[in-house]
Structures are given as structure tokens and as C-alpha cells.
Amino acid sequence: MIGIVDYSLGNIQNIKNALEKLGQDFILSSRKEDLMECDAIILPGVGHFGEAMNTIEALGIKEDLIELAETKRMVGICLGMQLLFEYSEEGDAAGLGLLQGRVRKIDTDHTIPHLGWNTLNSGYDALDQRDAYFIHSFMVTRSPHIIATADYGVDVPAVAQYENVIGIQFHPEKSGDAGLEILRKAIKGGFQ
């Protein structure tokens, strides 16, 4: 069973559709008791980092998510990935602090947001040379946990992994069969 964190700032329907395609049972909840019953937890997200953290704190689930990540696989997608880190300049806000690193606006000569298909570069076969669909204006920096990047005039972190916490900057649910396989690996055990 997969738990999708319900905090009203996610691409939830697309995530649900992807999990259905993978034949994966799931629940949508923000209750710690429900999420404790799950094998893995997906933290989706679309929008503004500061607003997302304010919502998570207003719902009283920040500490729950941190505690759940100690024993459950935690997968953050798009903004959800960024929330896993320590801090973002978007909203001048602290994140969950599950991964080392900070989030800042993408500094490139390319158009912002980083929108559309891009190819992943990674030392992991499951990720390397896979095409993925991105839409974001901020990126992770100064993190030792990055395992895949995409070239957008700068190396944009695409996947981060440390122990049982995984962040995916692109939308695997919008990235075709390769994206579904990446999502499957993320919720089942990560990249090795």
C-alpha cells in the first residue's frame, strides 16, 4: 500500500493514475495513523515552497512526515522533492530537512521555468539516458545526495536519494513508460 500525502498542493490525480497503471494500491491521507500502515509514502507538490510548508505546518503534519521518513520509504515529487531539503529561498522557508541541501531559483541563460522533456544523466542504469518531463523554476543546490541530473545550461538535480528518502524533481507520472518504471523503483526500494 502506498500513501499519498493529502495537503491540497499536489498533482494528486496524475499520481493516482500512475499508481493504478502500476497496479499499486494506495490511499490519500494526511493522517499519520493511515500513513503508518503504508509501505511507502509519496509527497506530491505543485506550487510555492513557502506556501506548501505553511500548509504542512498548519495541518500539523510536519513532525509526522519527519518521523514517518525514519521507517517508511518517502518519495517527494516535483515541489515534494524540494520540500525534503533543508531550506528554500522561495518563501525564505525551512523544509523538512530529510535531505541535505538548499533550494534556489535556477540560474541559467535558458528560459525559466524549465519546462518540457529532458534527458537524465546518472551513474545508475535505471535513470541514465531516460527522458523525463520537467516543469520547475527552482532547483536543489549543495546536496551530496544527487544521483541524477539534467542539463539545462546548468546541471539541474533530477533525482536525490539518501537511505529511504528519494526526491524526484521531474514528473514521473507524466514521463511515459520510463517515468512509470522510475516511480515503481522509487516506491519499491530505490536505485542501486
N, C-alpha and C positions, 0 to 999 in steps of 0.2 A: 504494500500500500504506500502511495506517495501522498504527502501532504502539501497542498499549495497554500501558502500564507495569504490570507484574505485581509488586505489592508486598504483596499479601494484604489490602489495606484498601479495596477498591473495589467499586463496583456493576458488576462486570465483565460478568455475563450480560446485564444490560439494555443496556449499551453495545454488546456483541456483536450483540444482536438489532437494535438501531437501525442499526448499520453494515450488517448483512445487508439490512435494508429499503431502505437507500440503495444497495444493490448494490456496496458497497465492500469490497474485500479487506482483511484485517487479520491481524496476528499478536499474540500475547500473550507478552511477554518483559520481563525486567529486564536483559538483556544489551545493552550499548552497541553491540556489533557488529551485533546484529539490528536495533536501533532506527535505526542509521545508514542502513540500507537503505530506510527508510520515508520517505514524503513528508511525513507529519505524525505527531505523537505525542500521544496522549491520556493525561493523568494523571488517572485517576478518584480517587474517595475518599469514604469514609463513615466517620465516627468522630471521633476526638480528634486535634487538630493535633499536640500534643507526641508522642503515640504514633506518629503517621504519620511525623514527621520522624525519630524514633528508629529506626523500621524502615528508612526510606530510608538513613539513615547506617549502620545495621548491615549492610545489603546492599551497602554501598559504592557506591551509585549517585547520591549527591547531586551530586558533581562531574560525573559523566557527564551528568546531566539538565541541569545548568547549561551544559555545553559543547554538548550537542545543541541547546539552545534558540538558540544562536548561528547555526545554519544550517538548522534544521528548524522548521516551524510547531509550536508547543507549545500544546495546549489543555487547560486544567485545568477539571474539572467538580466542582461542589459543594465538598467539602473540597479537592479537587485545585486549584480556583481559589485558595483561601486559601493553600495551600502555595506558590503562585507569588510571594507577597508577602514582605516583609522579616521580619516578626515577628508572633507571636500571643500574646495574654495567656492563651490556652488551653494550659496546659502551660509557659508562660513560655519559649517556644522560638523560635529563629530559623527562618525559612523559606528558600526557595531564593533569594530576593532578585532574581527576574527582573522584578518589577514593584514600583514604589514604593508604599508604604502599609503599614498595620498592621491587624491583625485583633483585634476586641474583641467582647464579648458585645453583642447587640442591646439598645439602651436605648430601650424603648418601653413604653407602657401596655398594649399588646396582649399576648396570650398568647405565651409562648415555649415551644417553638420556633415559628418562622414556618413554618407547615405548611399546604399546600394551594395553590390556584390564586391567581395574582395577575397583574395587567396590567403590562407593561413600558412605561416612558416613555423615549424616546430620540429624538435628532435623526437617527437612521438609520432609513430606511423599513423595512429588513429586520427591525428589532427593535421599532419603535414600535407600541404598542397590541396587541402579541402577548400571549396568555395563556400563562403558564408555571407549572410545578409546582415549588414550593419546599419544602424541609424542612431548616432550619438554625437554629442558636441564636447563631451568631457572624457578624459582617459586617466587610467591609473598611472602613477609615477612612483619611482623609488621603491619598487617591490621586488624582493628576492623570489617571489612565488609565481612569476610569469612563466608559462610553459609554451605559449603560442602567441605570435604577433601577426599583424597585417601591415603592409607598407602603405602608408597614406602621406607620403612626404616625410614622415617620421615613423618609427616603429610603434604602432598602436597595440598595446596589450589586448589580446583577444581572449585568452584563457589563463586563469590563475588556479593553482592547486597547492594546498598545504594540508597534509593529513586528510581529514574527511570533509574539508571545505573546498568547494570549487566555484569559481566565478567564470561566467561566460558573457563576454561583452556583446557579442552579436546575438541575433535571434535564431537559435537552432530550430525553433518551431516554424520559421519562415525560410529555412535554408535547405529545403528539399530532403532527399534521402540521406545525404551526408550529414545534415543537421540533425535529423532524427537519430542517426547512429551515434552522433556525438552526445546527444541528450541521453540516449539509452546508456551509454558508457558512464556518463556523469552520475546518473542516479543509481547505477548498479555497482560501481566500485572505483570509478575514476580512471585515470590514464597512467599507464605503466610502461 
